[in-house]
Amino acid sequence: MNNASYQERRGQIENYFDRTAVAAWEKLTSDAPVGRIRATVRAGRDRMRATLLSWLGEDLRGKRILDAGCGTGALAVEAARRGAQVVAIDLSPTLVNLARARIPADVAHLVEFHSGDMLAPALGHFDHVVAMDSIIHYQTEDAVQALAQLADRTSGSIVFTFAPRTPFLAAMISVGRLFPRGDRAPWLEPMAEERIARLMKAHGALDDWRCVRTQRVSSGFYKSQAMEWLRA
């Protein structure tokens, strides 16, 4: 991993989601009415979350899951409802506090919230790792290196999403870079599915892992691709 580029981008993401975008993110991840564009993003995220959870299975009792980039905690709650012990972590302390405030009382004892780096070894070992929209801002090489570090402490599966390389996303990113730097979100880093698969297969730490399925979700302005990797 290019540690300098990873740390720089990590700082940008933390600053954006902990300060600039908190109000918008709080509304997007609630039941509050939103505009047409954000409604498509909300619907796309709901579909993607349901996809990743379906890959994990209905019965997660006895399983320890890392929700890497938990945001406001929706996936962590659903995994806990299936019986999992969930470690939910996000770079933004503000979003983590919001997740804590929202968690239903009946599953609160099953979810452990942290703010910080999803790669921290102190988080321990897991049966499954979920990284929904949490590596989409990193360069492909750094994203693969991060997944390899997570794989080292995972016994079952890693399910993650990335921004697929499409003309639509390329145009959106180009337009976004015209905004003043202080108003910008950390732009997406579109990735080619074939390149991710090739880099993961070539990574020594992933020798005993294989991709078993992939699925794209497209809902208006939300374009995301999911992959599932299993330890062989």
C-alpha positions in Angstrom: 0.0 0.0 0.0 1.1 3.5 -0.7 0.8 4.6 2.9 1.1 8.3 2.1 -1.7 8.3 -0.4 -3.9 6.1 1.8 -3.4 8.4 4.8 -4.0 11.6 2.8 -7.3 10.3 1.3 -8.3 8.9 4.7 -7.9 12.4 6.2 -10.0 13.9 3.4 -12.8 11.4 3.9 -12.9 11.9 7.6 -13.0 15.7 7.2 -15.8 15.5 4.7 -18.1 13.1 6.5 -17.4 14.4 10.0 -17.9 18.1 9.1 -19.1 19.1 5.6 -21.7 16.3 4.9 -23.1 15.4 8.3 -26.5 17.1 7.9 -27.0 15.8 4.4 -25.9 12.3 5.4 -28.1 12.3 8.5 -31.1 13.1 6.3 -30.2 10.7 3.5 -30.0 7.8 5.9 -33.3 8.6 7.7 -36.9 8.3 6.6 -37.1 12.1 6.0 -38.3 13.3 2.6 -35.5 14.1 0.2 -35.3 15.4 -3.4 -35.6 13.2 -6.5 -31.8 12.8 -7.0 -31.1 11.9 -3.3 -34.1 9.5 -3.4 -32.5 7.5 -6.1 -29.3 7.4 -4.0 -31.2 6.2 -1.0 -33.0 3.5 -3.0 -29.7 2.3 -4.5 -28.0 2.1 -1.1 -31.0 0.2 0.3 -30.8 -2.3 -2.6 -27.0 -2.7 -2.1 -27.3 -3.2 1.6 -29.9 -5.9 1.1 -27.7 -7.6 -1.5 -24.7 -7.7 0.8 -26.8 -9.0 3.7 -28.3 -11.7 1.5 -24.8 -12.9 0.7 -24.0 -13.2 4.4 -27.1 -15.3 5.0 -30.2 -15.1 7.3 -28.7 -16.9 10.3 -25.6 -15.1 11.6 -25.7 -16.4 15.2 -22.2 -17.0 16.5 -20.6 -15.0 13.8 -18.4 -11.9 14.3 -18.7 -9.3 11.6 -16.8 -6.1 10.9 -18.9 -3.4 9.4 -16.0 -1.4 7.9 -17.3 2.1 7.2 -20.5 1.7 9.1 -21.8 5.3 8.6 -25.1 5.7 10.5 -25.3 2.0 11.3 -28.1 0.6 9.1 -26.2 -2.5 8.0 -24.8 -3.2 11.5 -28.4 -3.2 12.9 -29.7 -5.6 10.3 -26.7 -7.9 10.8 -27.3 -7.8 14.6 -31.0 -8.7 14.0 -29.7 -11.9 12.3 -27.8 -12.8 15.4 -24.3 -11.5 14.6 -21.9 -9.8 17.0 -21.0 -6.7 15.0 -18.0 -4.4 15.3 -19.0 -1.2 13.5 -16.3 1.4 12.7 -16.2 4.6 10.7 -13.7 7.4 10.3 -16.3 10.0 11.3 -17.0 10.3 15.1 -20.1 12.3 14.4 -21.6 9.6 12.2 -20.7 6.9 14.8 -22.4 9.0 17.5 -25.5 9.2 15.3 -25.4 5.5 14.7 -25.2 4.9 18.5 -28.2 7.2 19.0 -30.3 5.4 16.4 -29.6 1.8 17.3 -32.7 -0.1 18.6 -32.5 -1.2 22.2 -33.2 -4.9 21.3 -29.9 -5.2 19.4 -27.7 -2.6 21.1 -25.9 -5.3 23.1 -24.8 -6.9 19.8 -23.1 -3.9 18.2 -19.8 -2.4 19.3 -19.2 1.0 17.8 -15.8 2.6 17.1 -14.5 5.7 15.3 -11.1 5.2 13.6 -9.3 3.2 10.9 -11.1 0.0 9.7 -7.7 -1.6 9.3 -6.7 -1.3 13.0 -5.4 -4.8 14.1 -6.8 -4.1 17.6 -10.3 -4.7 16.2 -9.5 -8.4 16.2 -10.5 -11.3 13.9 -13.8 -11.8 12.1 -15.9 -14.4 10.3 -17.0 -11.9 7.7 -16.1 -8.3 6.7 -18.5 -5.9 5.0 -17.1 -2.8 3.3 -20.1 -1.1 1.7 -19.0 2.1 -0.1 -16.0 2.5 2.2 -13.1 1.8 -0.3 -14.7 3.8 -3.2 -12.5 6.9 -2.6 -9.2 5.0 -2.7 -7.0 4.2 -5.7 -7.4 0.6 -6.8 -4.0 -0.5 -5.6 -4.6 1.0 -2.1 -8.1 -0.6 -2.0 -6.7 -4.0 -2.8 -4.0 -3.6 -0.1 -6.6 -2.6 2.4 -8.8 -5.7 1.5 -5.7 -7.9 1.9 -5.0 -6.6 5.4 -8.6 -7.3 6.3 -8.4 -10.8 4.8 -5.5 -11.6 7.1 -7.9 -11.4 10.0 -11.0 -12.9 8.3 -11.9 -16.6 8.2 -15.0 -16.6 6.0 -15.8 -13.9 3.5 -15.3 -10.3 2.5 -18.1 -8.5 0.7 -17.3 -5.0 -0.6 -18.4 -2.4 -3.1 -16.6 -0.2 -5.5 -17.5 2.4 -8.1 -17.6 0.8 -11.5 -15.7 2.5 -14.3 -18.4 3.9 -16.5 -18.7 7.0 -18.8 -21.5 8.3 -16.5 -19.3 8.2 -13.4 -16.3 9.7 -15.3 -18.5 12.6 -16.4 -19.8 13.2 -12.8 -16.3 13.2 -11.4 -15.1 15.7 -14.0 -18.0 18.0 -13.2 -17.4 17.7 -9.5 -13.8 18.7 -9.8 -15.0 22.1 -11.0 -16.4 23.0 -7.6 -14.3 24.9 -5.1 -12.1 22.5 -3.1 -13.7 23.3 0.2 -17.2 22.3 -1.2 -16.1 19.0 -2.8 -16.7 15.5 -1.6 -13.6 13.3 -1.9 -14.2 12.1 -5.5 -14.8 8.5 -6.3 -12.0 6.4 -7.8 -13.8 4.3 -10.5 -12.4 0.8 -10.7 -12.5 -1.9 -13.4 -13.8 -5.2 -12.1 -11.2 -7.2 -14.1 -8.4 -5.1 -12.7 -9.5 -5.6 -9.1 -9.8 -9.3 -9.6 -6.4 -9.5 -11.3 -4.7 -7.5 -8.5 -6.4 -9.6 -5.8 -5.4 -12.9 -7.4 -1.8 -11.7 -7.7 -1.6 -10.6 -4.1 0.3 -13.0 -2.0 -1.9 -12.5 1.1 -4.9 -13.5 -1.0 -3.7 -16.8 -2.4 -6.4 -18.8 -0.7 -9.2 -16.4 -1.6 -11.5 -16.5 -4.6 -14.2 -14.3 -6.1 -17.5 -16.1 -6.1 -20.0 -13.5 -7.3 -20.4 -9.9 -8.3 -23.5 -7.7 -8.8 -24.1 -4.1 -9.9 -26.7 -1.8 -8.5 -27.8 1.2 -10.6 -30.3 3.6 -9.2 -30.2 7.1 -10.7 -27.1 8.7 -9.4 -26.1 5.7 -7.3 -23.8 3.3 -9.3 -22.1 0.6 -7.3 -20.7 -2.8 -7.9 -20.5 -5.5 -5.2 -18.1 -8.4 -5.0 -17.9 -11.4 -2.6 -14.6 -13.1 -1.9 -14.4 -16.4 0.0 -11.5 -18.0 1.7 -11.0 -21.3 -0.2 
